[in-house]
Amino acid sequence: NILDFEKLETGRQELDIQQHDIKETIGKAINGVSQIAAKKQIDIITKNPHKCKLNYDEDRIIQVLTNLLSNAIKFTPEGGRIHINVELKGHKYWVNVIDTGPGIPKSDYERIFDQFYQVGPSLTRRYEGMGLGLSIAKGMVEVHRGRIWVESVIDKGSKFTFVLPTAPDVA
């Protein structure tokens, strides 16, 4: 994570852009976190359109999804659910990762994407992590000319959304 963060910060992150199906990429990310989710008896439910071909670096988007899913698993109570859905809106695909965790105060929405930032001292003590995952996810989405944000309701959960352009000119 630290090496990836350094590459993003210095503009040296290289991308291997090829056409991929986002459904398959989501499946690979889910496979990577499935054992952790199973330990907490968390179901990961996907809702995807039929064919979602996009040009992106699959390893980097798997990394984004893995970071978002890992956080969702970390903060979702045992026996909870995580939803991932993909929607085409205009000329962009919107990927949502929705958890049923404690939620994030609006005052922290922008800061949670900062390096080493973690919400609230009580959550920092309770949950492990360095605070780099969301910062890296944001950087990886942005090098794909997309954007990422969060919406949340305290005691209900959070929805992280990232948008990837459908245009093939990502470089």
CORZI-V341308 format. One record per helix or strand of 2 or more residues. SS is the DSSP state (~ for helix, > for strand). FROM is the first residue (numbers start at 1). LEN is the number of residues. Records with the same first field share a line. If there is no record, write none. Layout:
SS=FROM-LEN, FROM-LEN
This chain:
~=2-9, 22-18, 58-18, 106-3, 111-3, 121-6, 133-11
>=18-4, 43-5, 53-4, 81-9, 92-7, 147-7, 157-9
